[in-house]
Amino acid sequence: MAGILIVDDNSSIRCLLRGFVESQTSFTVCGEAGNGAEAVQRAKELEPDLILLDLSMPVMGGAEAAPVIKKMIPGTKIVLFSMHVDNVLRSLPATIGVDLALSKSDGVTKLGEHLKTLLAPGRPKLF
């Protein structure tokens, strides 16, 4: 089973995502973080297969944390999962090391489909 690190400054969102991942997918949640700086530290400790990363957070946002994490653990997949994903932001992921950008308004069903694709053995990046 793949380990997923959930990073969001809203504890309710983290709880909902954990519940979804653990009940609706074959993946496990290996940890959580409330901001990008914590995400960098937790990623270093846990070496997750995938990180669900919010964009707008205190201390360090997702756009700042993603390239640091990718440099540390290049094989980790990163999904930017934020309310702030728009057409401009969808072009940003490749430049900061994010494998996919999804809007929270797209819902967890779409997220689940992408998790399966990203974590399938031998799958290429979506960008």
C-alpha positions in Angstrom: 0.0 0.0 0.0 1.1 3.5 -0.8 1.6 6.1 1.9 0.0 9.5 1.5 0.9 12.6 3.4 -2.0 15.1 3.7 -1.1 18.8 4.0 -3.7 21.4 4.7 -4.0 24.2 7.3 -7.6 23.3 7.9 -7.8 20.3 10.3 -11.4 19.5 9.1 -10.2 19.2 5.5 -7.3 16.9 6.6 -9.8 14.7 8.5 -12.1 14.5 5.6 -9.3 13.6 3.2 -7.9 11.0 5.6 -11.4 9.4 5.9 -11.8 9.4 2.1 -8.4 7.9 1.4 -8.7 5.2 4.1 -12.2 4.2 3.2 -12.5 4.7 -0.5 -9.0 3.7 -1.8 -6.4 1.0 -1.2 -3.9 3.6 0.1 -3.0 4.5 3.6 -2.4 7.9 5.2 1.1 7.9 6.7 0.9 11.4 8.2 -0.5 14.9 8.2 0.9 18.5 8.3 -0.7 21.9 8.8 1.6 24.0 6.6 4.4 23.7 4.0 7.2 23.9 6.6 5.7 21.0 8.5 5.2 19.2 5.2 8.9 19.4 4.3 9.8 18.0 7.7 7.2 15.2 7.6 8.1 14.3 4.0 11.8 14.0 5.1 10.8 11.7 8.0 8.1 9.6 6.2 9.2 9.6 2.6 5.6 9.2 1.4 4.7 7.9 -2.1 2.3 10.9 -2.6 1.6 14.2 -0.9 -1.8 16.0 -1.1 -0.7 19.6 -0.8 -2.8 22.7 -0.2 -1.6 25.9 -1.9 -2.5 28.6 0.5 -1.2 28.0 4.0 0.5 29.9 6.8 4.3 29.8 7.3 5.0 28.2 3.9 2.5 27.6 1.1 2.3 24.7 -1.2 4.1 26.4 -4.1 7.1 27.0 -1.9 7.1 23.6 -0.3 6.7 21.5 -3.4 10.1 22.2 -5.0 11.9 21.7 -1.7 10.2 18.3 -1.3 10.9 17.3 -4.9 14.5 18.1 -4.5 14.7 16.0 -1.3 12.6 13.1 -2.5 12.4 13.2 -6.3 10.2 10.0 -6.5 7.4 11.4 -4.4 4.3 12.4 -6.3 2.8 15.8 -5.4 -0.9 16.7 -6.0 -1.7 20.4 -5.4 -5.3 20.1 -4.0 -6.6 23.6 -3.4 -9.6 25.9 -3.8 -7.3 28.3 -5.6 -6.6 26.2 -8.7 -7.4 28.1 -11.9 -6.2 28.1 -15.5 -3.1 30.1 -14.5 -2.2 27.8 -11.7 -2.7 24.7 -13.8 0.4 25.8 -15.8 2.5 26.2 -12.6 2.8 22.6 -11.5 5.5 21.5 -14.0 7.7 24.5 -12.9 7.5 23.7 -9.2 7.6 19.9 -9.3 3.9 19.2 -8.8 2.6 16.2 -10.7 -1.0 17.4 -10.8 -3.2 20.4 -9.8 -6.8 19.8 -8.8 -9.4 22.1 -7.4 -11.1 21.0 -4.2 -14.4 21.9 -5.9 -13.7 19.0 -8.3 -14.4 16.7 -5.4 -12.8 13.7 -3.9 -14.1 11.2 -6.5 -12.0 12.9 -9.1 -9.1 13.0 -6.6 -9.5 9.3 -6.0 -9.3 8.5 -9.7 -6.1 10.5 -10.1 -4.5 8.9 -7.0 -4.9 5.5 -8.5 -3.3 6.7 -11.8 -0.4 8.5 -10.1 0.4 5.6 -7.8 0.1 2.9 -10.4 3.5 1.3 -11.1 5.2 2.6 -14.2 2.9 5.5 -14.8 4.3 8.7 -16.3 3.7 12.2 -14.9 0.4 13.7 -16.0 2.1 17.0 -17.2 
